[in-house]
Amino acid sequence: MTYPCVPSHQHFPVELTKEEYEELKTEILYVGMSYTDSWGYKKAKFLNYFTDFDLHIHGNDDWERWFKDFPALQAHYRERKEYISTEKMNKMYNATKIIPIDGNPGLLHAAHWRLMEVLGSGTLPLMEWQNGLAEIFPEGSDLPAVHSYDDIKEMTRFYLDNEDKRVEKVEWMRNFVLEKYSKENNADLLINALDLRVSVPQA
């Protein structure tokens, strides 16, 4: 299996001005829409486990549907009034510590693309386990991914309290992905899969 590599031309570490950092800083950031069906409930339940921390949720007004079930979310919600450019998103990622990434029911055999964006910006993805992660990273890797929502708070607290471990984990994951899914390696994989290598007859 192959993945597009980290989009380093759009998501990368950036030096923020003092004013930008003060405006955007968070411990945990989630930018994304909610839904009115069971998927929306699942997403709200997942993020509810982060409400003991400095969580900011930027999304559409469908989030409001779930406040009766998860009232703690309301104080962390900011309705997105306009399109957030890729440039601003990168700055928002740079001004936070952790990006929660929930499992996407539409991705049965892959990991969420947000993983690659977040690693590019130098931020820790704290993920709901998806089987695609086992295809990306080596067997036995100690990933910031939970199999049970009950583990979210403990893992979040660990990485917020241990900045060196957080940075080390991000750098390891980013460097691994950059090498494994480099343009050259992806090209070789496609060439081999499609049997496109051409033998040049000897003169």
N, C-alpha and C positions, 0 to 999 in steps of 0.2 A: 504494500500500500504506500502511496505517496501523498504528501501534503504540499501546498504552496509554502514557501519559506516565510520567515518573519518579514513583514512588510516594513523593512527598515527605512524606506524612503518616506514613510508616513508616520510611523511610530518609533520613536527613538528618545533617549534621554535628552532633555533640554534644560538649559539654565533659565529659570523663571526669575522675573524681577520680584522684589520684595512685595510690591503691590499685587502682582499676579498670584503669588503664593498665598498671601493673606486672604485673597478673595476665593481661591479654589481649594485650599487645603482641607483634607479630611483624613480620617483613619481608614475608612472603607467607603468605596464608591461603587454605585450601580447605576448605569445608564441604559435604559431599555424600556420598552413598552410592556404593559400587562395585557391580560385578556379576560374576557368575561366567562370563560369556560373552565373546566377542571385544570387546564394548564395554568391559567391565571391563579387559581387557588394554590397549586403546587409551588409556583414561583413566589407567591406571597408567604407561604409557609417557610420556604427555604430562607428568604431574607429576614423573616421574623427572628431567626436565631442570631442575627447580627445586631439587634436593636439595643443591646447593652453597651454598644460601642458608638463611636462617632461615625455613624452611617448616614450617607446622603444618597437618596434615590431620586434620579431625574427621569421622569417618564410621562406617559399620557394619562388622561384622567380615568382610564379604566382601573388604575390602582385604587381609586377611592372606593370601588365596589367591595374591596376586601378589608377595609378598615373595621367593619363590624366584627369580622372574624379574628383579625389581628390588629387590635387598636394601637399597639405600640408602634406600628409602622407609620402612622399618620404624622408624628412629629419629625420623621426623617424624610418625608416626601416633599419634593419640589416639582410642581407641574412644569413640564417642558413646554414653553410657549413658542419656541422657534427652533429651526434646524440648528443642530450643533455641528459645526464644521470639523473636518478631520484634524485640522490644526489645533482647534480648541480642545477637542477630545484628547489629543496627545498631551496637551498641557494639563488637563484635568487628571489624566493617568499619572503624570509626573508629580502631581501635588498630593497623591494619596499613597497609602501603604499596601492596601489589599483590594483586589477586585474579585468579588464573588462571581462564580460562573456556575450556573445551574445546568443540570442535564437537560438537553433539548430532545423532546420526544420525536422530533423529525429527523434526528441524527442517530440512526440505529447502529451504524458501524463507523463512527468517526467522533472526533472531539470538536467542541465548539470553536469556530474560527476566532472568537474573541481571545482565546488562549494565545494565539500568535501575536495579536495586536498588543496585548498586555505585556508579554515578554519583551517585545520590541521597545516599549516605553520604560522598561526596567522596573515594573511593578509586579508584586506577587499575585498570581492567580490562586484563589482558594476555591477548589472545584468540587462539585458533586461528582463522584466517581462515574466514569463512562468507560466502557470496554475499549474504546478507541485509544485511551491513554496507554494501555498495555501494548498497543501496536507502535506507538511513538517512542516511548522510553524503554530502557532496558528492563528486563525482568527483575523484580525485587527492588526497583527504585523507590526511594522514600519521597513520595510526591505529596504536595499539599492538597490532597484529595480525600474526601470523607465518603465512607460507605454508609454511614448512618448520620442523620442530622444531629443526633445527640453529641457528636464529636465536634461540631462546628465551633462552639464557644471556646472549648479548650484549645483547639488548634489556632484559632484567631488570637487568643490571648498570648499564646506562646510566641507567635511571630511578631506581635506588637511589642512584647516585652524583650525580644531578642533581635534587635535590628541587624546585628552582624549575621545571624542565621538567616534572616529574611533576605538580605542582600546576597549572601552566598548561594542560597537556593535559587533565586532569580537568575543569577549569573550562570550557574551550572545548567539550568534548564534552557536558558537562551542560547548558550554556546553549543549545547548538544543539538538543539533543533537547527541552528544555523549551519552546522556541519552536516548533519544527516540529510537535511532537505535543501542543501545548496543547489543552485541552478545546475551545476555540473552533475551532481548525483541524481537529481530529478531527470535530467536529460538522458543520462545513461540508463536509468530505470525504464523510461519510456522506449528508448531505442531497443533495449533488450526484450521488453514485453511485446513490442510490435515486430520484432525480428527485422529491424531496418538496417542492420549492418551490411555493408556491401563489400564483397571481396573483389579486390582489384587483380585481374589476371596478371601473372608474371610475364614479363617480356621474354 
